[in-house]
Amino acid sequence: MKRKFRFLAAIPLLAAPFLTPAQNPARGQSAEGAPAVQPNPAPGTKLDPAKEADIRKLLDVAGTKALVAQTMDAMLKSMKPVLTNSLPRGDYREKLVELFFAKFSAKANPQQLLDMAVPIYDKSFSDEEIKNLIAFYQTPLGQKAMVTVPKITAELQEAGRKWGETAGRDAMLEVLAEHPDLAEALKTASGSQASR
């Protein structure tokens, strides 16, 4: 039963790297230089409608919706081989994976992630800061950032993926070379699993 459902562990949580320009130092930073996170508003606290409108305008002018869609697309593409390889081989596998991704894609609405971003921006930025960010994204530099940052993000994700694969492979090869007993145990386990 454990093996049957282990593929569920291969499904990462949705995460969208929203465009969040540098925080105003007056709002505070942690000792490491990261923006200080303001506490969550008390339950039942209503977001100011004018500020919410400003945040949604910022998300629009900053191209965040396109970035969220790009991130989700990249995530789905990277999840497919992981999910496929985590399932036992068989004629059913391709159909199951295709049906899963059709169902997941129908549920994965980028607008829901944007809606989740609104309270995060609300607790992180004042309305004045939101207005300043909107003004920035309407400048030529802001427009360039809106077009360039998603491309940079995609390149960094691919470079990071390749780096991670290489570092992981090298680390495993070194561990196996330093511990022949583990290398032999892995070889034995792989042989017995292949015969199943």
Secondary structure, DSSP 8 states (H G I E B T S, - for coil): -TTTTGGGGGS-------------GGG-B-TTSSB-------TT----HHHHHHHHHHHHHTTHHHHHHHHHHHHHHHHHHHHHHHS--STHHHHHHHHHHHHHHHH--HHHHHHHHHHHHHHHS-HHHHHHHHHHHTSHHHHHHHHHHHHHHHHHHHHHHHHHHHHHHHHHHHHHHH-HHHHHHHHHHHHHHHT-
